[in-house]
Amino acid sequence: MEKEGGHKSEALSPLLHVQHAVMVGDRHSDIEAGKVNGLYTIACDFGFATEGELDGADDCVTAFPDILPLIEVYKESLK
């Protein structure tokens, strides 16, 4: 999703017309885009990222089924 001459964070920003959202990604650029736009971030460490690349995410999972419970906890924290 890299825009030519831009970053994911710039591409993501115009799409955010919601009060709360979650960014889930497996690369540093995904986590950075989420953070720059004030989102809760979940890193997916499925073996593609280099060591330390996903540092800075709010949470990290190693399997898809682990994502939904984290989103549920996040939703509860908003109440």
Rosetta blueprint (number, residue, H / E / L):
1 M L
2 E L
3 K L
4 E L
5 G L
6 G L
7 H L
8 K H
9 S H
10 E H
11 A H
12 L H
13 S H
14 P H
15 L H
16 L L
17 H L
18 V L
19 Q L
20 H L
21 A L
22 V E
23 M E
24 V E
25 G E
26 D L
27 R L
28 H H
29 S H
30 D H
31 I H
32 E H
33 A H
34 G H
35 K H
36 V H
37 N L
38 G L
39 L L
40 Y E
41 T E
42 I E
43 A E
44 C E
45 D L
46 F L
47 G L
48 F L
49 A L
50 T L
51 E L
52 G L
53 E L
54 L L
55 D L
56 G L
57 A L
58 D L
59 D E
60 C E
61 V E
62 T L
63 A L
64 F H
65 P H
66 D H
67 I H
68 L H
69 P H
70 L H
71 I H
72 E H
73 V H
74 Y H
75 K H
76 E H
77 S H
78 L L
79 K L
